[in-house]
Amino acid sequence: MENGEHLTFEFEQRPTIKGFPELRWTGKRPYRSTQYYPAQLRETYGSEQNGWINKIFWGDNLQVMSHLLRDYRGQIDLVYIDPPFDSKADYTKSIRIRSQNATSDVPAYESKQYGDIWNNDGYMQFMYERLILIRELLSDVGTLYLHCDWHQSAHLRCILDELFGLMNCHNVITWKRSHAQGNAGQGSQHFGIVTDTIFVYSKTGFPIWNQQYTEYSEETIKRDYKYVDEKTGERYRLTPVDGPGGASKGNPYYEFLGVSGYWRYSKQTMQDLYDKGEIQLSSTGKSLSRRRYLKDAKGTPVTDLWDDLNRVSPTSSERLDYPTQKPECLLERIIKTSSNPGSIVFDCFMGSGTTQAVAMKLGRRFIGADINLGAIQTTTKRLLSIAAELKLARKPVTYDMIKPQLSMVAEESAPYLAAASAGVDAELSAEDRGEVIDFYKARGGGKCLRFFGM
Ligand SMILES: C[S@@+](CC[C@H](N)C(=O)[O-])C[C@H]1O[C@@H](n2cnc3c(N)ncnc32)[C@H](O)[C@@H]1O
């Protein structure tokens, strides 16, 4: 049992509920347990702080999570995943190689980052098993955000209901990722697709939840905050102070500024608000209202329609040329809502490391994983540069544990880590290039074969 080498983790099955729909697919297999999967530490950046070091794993996330269960079962407050969407596409990224004597970069070859071509039912079993492991890793206040698009959203929703319970579904968010007309070109017979779906499920129904707000638009301010304080120039709006339902709702009855009635505040609270200059008598002297100042307003509570967060544009400074890279503002909203400083945030379909980058900036601990070497390269480089920026800006460290640090653990010993630490845009020797390409080819077998479509 040393180091948990022979540990088996068993998962509780949710009981079947009569009348509750359940998705079936050919080859659906129950996933009731997994074995501890040992991983090797390959590289470390930074040192442990109070027993914690942020972690990046290179490998299949099924194995990575089977490794994490030993130490992090029930410990992770937030999981965001943006898995392959079953979009039937092969994603590529062009790697720029500096020619031997030239000073300018030239795009040299397209490197396949990851494929998204599946056998019909393989995708569902693939996601089913991973979602079970994610549920096991989540803490009792933990939340999963699952990002997908129209290809598989209906099926994924059914699987999530089965594994997490419909009552633990908090939102189905529509993210309008583009203001362009989408992919409806001339002659196409569908409407332009400009949205993705993000499912929000909690482990227990009682997640960390910090309500988010967006700033009021000019139009809202002009419409709702139309009064201006004569003395301070502050904008405000007027809200009622009378108690709807009168005595039957338990509202107190008293006289204030010469007006008698049922009020929503006790007499003492009304007096306190008046002393702060917030209670106003109408010009007719017959009614009272309360001034609500714009400066004290939080903004508009965020709804389930996210149309204010644009995708990473071709000219954005955030752009890392990783296909399907998500914008940091999207992850910022998610991480701020469903985690607190010090929470562990996990993304096991990490890609370019957007989740990890934002987690680091917001003072959260993080774990990441990706099967693709390109993702490890991009994320490593990105995190190291954020760590350097944070250090330079001498940002206050909100939580002792969150000093910029990164460790890389690979599931197996491989020669490609040298290329990984060189960074994606770095000059790659012909030998390295060959190795990177071989790496993709070499990773056949089982799920990887299906995954890369090779
Ligand atoms: C849509 S991309 C994620 C993009 C990411 N959200 C970003 O902002 O850059 C999906 C990622 O999942 C990774 N992936 C697919 N299957 C995997 C598996 N079995 N284990 C680990 N990573 C996997 C792919 O390599 C790819 O980088």
The ligand as a MOL file (V3000), in Angstrom:
LIG
                    3D

  0  0  0     0  0            999 V3000
M  V30 BEGIN CTAB
M  V30 COUNTS 27 29 0 0 0
M  V30 BEGIN ATOM
M  V30 1 C -11.1280 22.9870 -26.2850 0
M  V30 2 S -9.4810 22.7180 -25.7800 0 CHG=1
M  V30 3 C -9.3770 23.6700 -24.2860 0
M  V30 4 C -9.0790 25.1250 -24.5360 0
M  V30 5 C -8.8930 25.9090 -23.2700 0
M  V30 6 N -10.1330 26.1120 -22.5810 0
M  V30 7 C -8.2220 27.2440 -23.5380 0
M  V30 8 O -8.7460 28.3000 -23.1290 0
M  V30 9 O -7.1660 27.2560 -24.1410 0 CHG=-1
M  V30 10 C -9.5640 21.0590 -25.2330 0
M  V30 11 C -8.2680 20.4980 -24.7130 0
M  V30 12 O -8.5330 19.2130 -24.1540 0
M  V30 13 C -7.3760 18.4230 -24.3280 0
M  V30 14 N -7.7560 17.0230 -24.1500 0
M  V30 15 C -8.5630 16.2710 -24.9400 0
M  V30 16 N -8.6760 15.0270 -24.4630 0
M  V30 17 C -7.9470 14.9640 -23.3290 0
M  V30 18 C -7.6830 13.9480 -22.3660 0
M  V30 19 N -8.1970 12.7160 -22.4820 0
M  V30 20 N -6.9040 14.2620 -21.3240 0
M  V30 21 C -6.3730 15.4970 -21.1890 0
M  V30 22 N -6.5760 16.4980 -22.0680 0
M  V30 23 C -7.3630 16.2400 -23.1290 0
M  V30 24 C -6.9100 18.7990 -25.7220 0
M  V30 25 O -5.5410 18.4730 -25.8890 0
M  V30 26 C -7.1900 20.2980 -25.7520 0
M  V30 27 O -6.0380 21.0190 -25.3910 0
M  V30 END ATOM
M  V30 BEGIN BOND
M  V30 1 1 1 2
M  V30 2 1 2 3
M  V30 3 1 2 10
M  V30 4 1 3 4
M  V30 5 1 4 5
M  V30 6 1 5 6
M  V30 7 1 5 7
M  V30 8 2 7 8
M  V30 9 1 7 9
M  V30 10 1 10 11
M  V30 11 1 11 12
M  V30 12 1 11 26
M  V30 13 1 12 13
M  V30 14 1 13 14
M  V30 15 1 13 24
M  V30 16 1 14 15
M  V30 17 1 14 23
M  V30 18 2 15 16
M  V30 19 1 16 17
M  V30 20 1 17 18
M  V30 21 2 17 23
M  V30 22 1 18 19
M  V30 23 2 18 20
M  V30 24 1 20 21
M  V30 25 2 21 22
M  V30 26 1 22 23
M  V30 27 1 24 25
M  V30 28 1 24 26
M  V30 29 1 26 27
M  V30 END BOND
M  V30 END CTAB
M  END
